[in-house]
Amino acid sequence: MTQLEDYYNDLLNKYDFEKPLEAGRIGRIIHEELEKFLCDAKNPAIYCNGKHTKNLLSDFVFELRKVKIIIDNYAQGGGSGYKIITKDDIKAEHVDAIVVSSYNYMSQIVKELEEEHPEVKVLNIYDKLRNHGIVLHSNYYYGIHPYHNYHYLNQLQCELLNSDKKNETYFKIINKYIHIKDFKSAIRYCREAFDFTSKSQYEQMATDLEKIYALELEYIYNINENNVLMLCLDGLRGQDVNAILLPQIYKCFKDNWINYSNTYSYSTSTYESLVPAYSENTDMNTKYYEYNYVDGVNCRFVKKALEQQRDIYFYSDGAHYVEQEKIHYSEVPKTISQMLWDFIIDAQNVDNGLFYIHGMYETHFAFLNPYTQAPLIAEGTALLFDLLPVKGGKLRTDYVQQHDDALRYLDDVMAPFLERVNCNVVFYADHGNLLMDKYSTLSDIKKEYLQCGEEWLRIPFFIKNKTRKNGTCKKLHSIMSINDVVISLLENREYNPLDNTYIKIGRSEIYNPDFKKLYKLLGEEKRLQAFEGFIFSDGFKLVVYADGHAELYDLADNELFDARKIEYLLKIVAQDITVMGS
């Protein structure tokens, strides 16, 4: 155990703070059990339609892709893309597998299903966790998941404004920030608590936290420069890295990093972007989109790292992205401050490592953070789902504000790290994101929101490399080059991108029932089908659908009705079109 970890544990004991819960392998076990349970199911369903199901569908969207039915005896059936039925309809709907999505009523529901529908297989995820030695006393996400942690902080900070027990509330806020390893925010609340209560305990607490935070920053400096870090922030748009939203990070990048300012993701979702990028496979005939990981033998940067006898660490929410037996996986959903802490601790004893951090919750919808002052929306899969009739047909909150608050928080948490880290780093996103004004309705959804608009595809891409201090490369660039980038960092040489005439993008057919409902309401069902796209260095974007239909756009997402240009560009990219055979 490091001195930093000792200081942390001493702090918890000194002030009698609650200890953070140990999440173990909860997310990974649920992932594996869902995959195993649903692999042969023809018509599976989820039982219950509450918050537990919303979190499950968000956390395990890929694993639950087959589910089109939700069983709920009290919910209204209209307006959702999922078919809502009662338990009396299970036989008529030919349901053959049920994932029970409840903690409080799990035993009761499972017992009823086993008695009334013995022919239907049933999954109790909490039983499966117990079989692995993990006994939970509440929902799987309670107390440990970033959804819960940020929502709890938001609640406490809202309470603080009107509470007559401010001392107690301050203590809880500080405790939670310490849990998620955000010492900078904890110090700020200690100072505020001391100013309000005049209790010397808070002044001493701030002093102790400052020592821990100073040591953490020192540990960042101490990370061996021979290590390499891949830092992916899920859903961060290229346009987000600016002097207004991320002023500290923006300055750091401008001064000391190389900006590949014209970089595109491969797709509009995580797995469909990263699986092709990490495996360098965009052939839809191989059905790469049916996988949520790449075999290590098909990932060049992992093979190079192993060839160099590097230790490899992946920090994610349970997804592996690349499967290789020698990779050390951290499989617990965590905030970005927790992930950075884990990396800093692990890297102290590694002088020849490859580290991969996949930050999820602050930059991906619903943009979780502790800075939002209004009640925080802390769950959900996609912003557009709010506009479904069953969800009220309007956005539940001001997501633009929540997004901007999340980036301000990210700037405060990550800038000190990015300013101090000395090893080679690539900072990027897997895809962009979509934001809409808080008063938006169904009629405000633009066509480009439904396929491959620039907001979805343009991503930040920065490299910190000892061979070159800073600069900007404006060449047309793609996340598909990530293997070349990481290998250049592993070999400590400058990365020189190709002069691309065009780059490729793609997306498989949409399977999510809520998206299908949304597209139908908009009369845009043809955009549910798979497509491949080609972005050209002279500013054109060609989109080819599975049925052979092609469309042309400029890079402002304006459609161009130029049949001759479409025909000309189709000839150029003909050898790269695989969507019509998939």
Secondary structure, DSSP 8 states (H G I E B T S, - for coil): --HHHHHHHHHHHHTT-------TTHHHHHHHHHHHHHTT-SSEEEE--SHHHHHHHHHTTTTTTT--EEE-SSS--SS-SSEEE-GGGTTTTT--EEEE--STTHHHHHHHHHHH-TTSEEE-HHHHHHHTT---SS-TTTTTSHHHHHHHHHHHHHHHHH-S-HHHHHHHHHHHHHHTT-HHHHHHHHHHHHHHH--HHHHHHHHHHHHHHHHHHHHHHHS-TT-EEEEEETT--GGGSSTTTSHHHHHHHHHHSEEETTEE-SSSSHHHHHHHHHHT---GGGTGGG-SEEEGGG-HHHHHHHHTT-EEEEESSS--EEE-TTEEEE-S---HHHHHHHHHHHHTT-SSEEEEEEE-TTTSTT---S---S------S-GGGGGSGGGTSS-SS-HHHHHHHHHHHHHHHHHHHHHH--SEEEEE-S-------TT--GGG--GGGGTT-HHHHB--EEEEBTTB--EEE-S-EEGGGHHHHHHHHHTT--------SEEEEEE-----HHHHHHHHHTT-GGGGS-EEEEEETTSEEEEEETTS-EEEEETTS-B---HHHHHHHHHHHGGG--GGG-
